[in-house]
């Protein structure tokens, strides 16, 4: 069917050419005539070309132009009639109606203008060949009208028509004009036209050549041509200069490919420019065919429609000049750019109001952006970074598995085109990163199903070239769907397969000392061992004690995988350090959990553990002191054996010790309550809620970072609380000193009780020989010195202990006051609750006010 239609069109064109040529010269209308063959090829080339009118295809605009022309010429009734006819013509739609109404109106307008020109009597040799009016009819009309009427009619149209020239004045004028042109021009216009066409292809002509000094094509000064001709040649040759720049860039880039500074985007840019140059070559081929015809004078009629002059050439070059200028500008902009930066620079020139420029730039950008969008598709759906020439706005680097998420990939802002927003770029980065994390760290392949579901939900194709420039909505939809599904799958793997929540809870129970029975038993059994110098302690023995604490507490019912990760760690120690100073617990977070529990994160957990361990040690010391201090029969029995003065001194010392213990116990108990409940439990509750609403791994990392930061800041471990932290540890050291003083006091009391009892027995058994040697016979023993000496030594001991306790109480009071004074000025609001708990009766506030 198509071949038959094409044959019919060809027959019609042959018939049209034959009729046109028969009006000029019947001999040329013969099919065997060379002129006929040449004209037929020219007509077919014009019909098959892609050239379009330079006006916008708007039927209403063409109709308005015709109506305005009729009204301007004084034909108001014709203008109204045309408006009515056009209304009826435009309203007809459906089967049988004309689809391309604009083309019909435009054709009628052009025919009307050509007919008017023909009737006005102007020489038809300057126009394209057309079907003329009937000669007989025109002859009859001319014979009917006389010369006067003819002249009046002609003046009405603004053109004087001469019906007869008996003296051949026109011929003489045209001949003189031709001679004048030949005198002023050393080179004919036909030759200049051909040279200009050569220059527009980057080739030197006979007279128009490239001048390196002028950096452009120009006529030699020695050639005699009018100034106007020289100017128009220079303007037309600008197209050749632009072509030379664009062609040179393409050749240079293709010669350097596959260099990194060219890349796939640069190659696509060169291919798009080459396609535009191909269209440009087609136009030059048509123009070269026309340039072979001689340029007629005004009096000549032969070949009046197929010649090519410099002025006509300037009209033909109007649209190619705009495109070539754009291409040259883009070439200058993109010389030092590649990849996404090149695409962004080209995109800036696409924001143009001219429809011709806008369509040209969009066509160009669709080709240029193809490699970039393919990289996005491959990264989002497959996690593959196909970026050999470093053109993509995502950059990867080789790292260890635990650092893959945080350091493996990042955005390169310089390669991010402006039509991709920062938020979409972040989603693109995270989606591909999630796929690589699942593949490398989690050994999971379930992301492929999620990617397939995302493609189906977004309604796009997965083939290459499925996305392109101008389809930002489709790109955003694909990225959003892929990110949502792949991130959800990643969190499911982390939560269910790798039990992230259970591991977080285990760290809270063991490193943050939330498992009370385990911590208490551990402290009881490792206490004697940790009291030894650090360099004498065996890590293997402590590991065995840890296993004993686990088996003796409810920790034994935890997941074996969790218990296997809990280990003893001895920190670096120096001379004089005790086991208490270097003992710690660590939790082995393996891949992929080490993405969250990084080395720096575990270091912060270690700081928190050391602080909590010191607090528990202080609490344990106070409990041990209480066990020693609590009233018993032995202490009460001492009172009856001592003198009144010594008894009062003993009671006073015991009271001082008890009061100081109460103050320290109040401080430690409230501080521990604040840390365990208002810091750890509240932070854990917030962290648990944020884990439930986390949409991706970044949200999970941010939630954990917030959880850890909250504990550090509220526990006085932050950078802004270092002064308070140091004061707190000095208070802890004082409390441990108090434990030593309390132990020494009650050991002395118990020794006094024992020596008093032995003194009584020795007085009764002084005549009995001693069978064994005991401490009473040792030099310096209280009993050896007698009862009076015993009382004196007891008094001195109690006096010294009282002084030590007073000094300790004074220093403690001063430090505690300084600690409480610093709490209100801390920036963290939760520390105010600590102050409220420590001074809820305002005892310390009133005490400070009276000083």
Secondary structure, DSSP 8 states (H G I E B T S, - for coil): -HHHHHHHHHHHHHHHHHHHHHHH-GGGGSTT-HHHHHHHHHHHHHHHS----SS---HHHHHHHHHHHHHHTT-HHHHHHHHHHHHHHHH--STTS-S-HHHHHHHHHHHHHHHHHHHTT--GGGS-------HHHHHHHHHHS-HHHHHHHHHHTT----S--TT-HHHHHHHHHHHHHHHH-SS-HHHHHHHHHHHTTT---SSEEEETTTTEEEE-TTS---HHHHHHHHHHHHHHHHHHHHHHHHHHHHHHTT-TTTHHHHHHHHHHHHHHHHHHHHHHHHHHHHHTS----TT--TTTTS---HHHHHHHHHHHHHHHHHHHHHHHHHTT--HHHHHHHHHHTT--S-HHHHHHHHHHHHHHTHHHHHHHHHHHHH-----TTS-SSEEE----GGGHHHHSEEE-GGG--TTS-HHHHHHHHHHHHHHHHHHHTS---THHHHHHHHHHHHT---STT-S-TT-HHHHHHHHHHHHHHHHHHHHHIIIIIS-HHHHHHHHHHHTS---HHHHHHHHHHHHHHHTSBGGG--HHHHHHHHHHHHHTSGGGGS-HHHHHHEEEEE----TT-BHHHHEEEEE---TTGGGTS-HHHHHHHHHHHHHHHHHHHHHHHHHHHHHHHS--HHHHHHHHHS-HHHHHHHHHHHHHHHHHHHHHHHHHHHHHHIIIIIIIIHHHHHHHHHHHH--SHHHHHHHHHHHHHHHHHHTT-SGGGHHHHHHHHHHHHHHHHHHHHHHHHHHHHHHHHHHHHHHHHHHHTTTS--SS--GGGSTT-TGGGHHHHHHHHHHHHHHHHHHHHHHHHHHHHHHHHHHHHHHTT-S-TTHHHHHHHHTTT-HHHHHHHH-
